[in-house]
């Protein structure tokens, strides 16, 4: 079974650092997906580009 994390509670943050740290922890803990909505202050595709080097094994998914 592949389990993912929805990290929608961070879309209202004005800093990307806690978001990158969350994805890094999810990747290190072995989760398969890391979900982030396209809403709030952070652009999901930009966040995914920033997250990639810190969480190379996790799949990133966006939704509206």
Secondary structure, DSSP 8 states (H G I E B T S, - for coil): ---EEE-GGGTT-S-SHHHHHHHHHHHHTT-SEEEEES-SSS-HHHHHHHHTTT-TTSEEEEE-
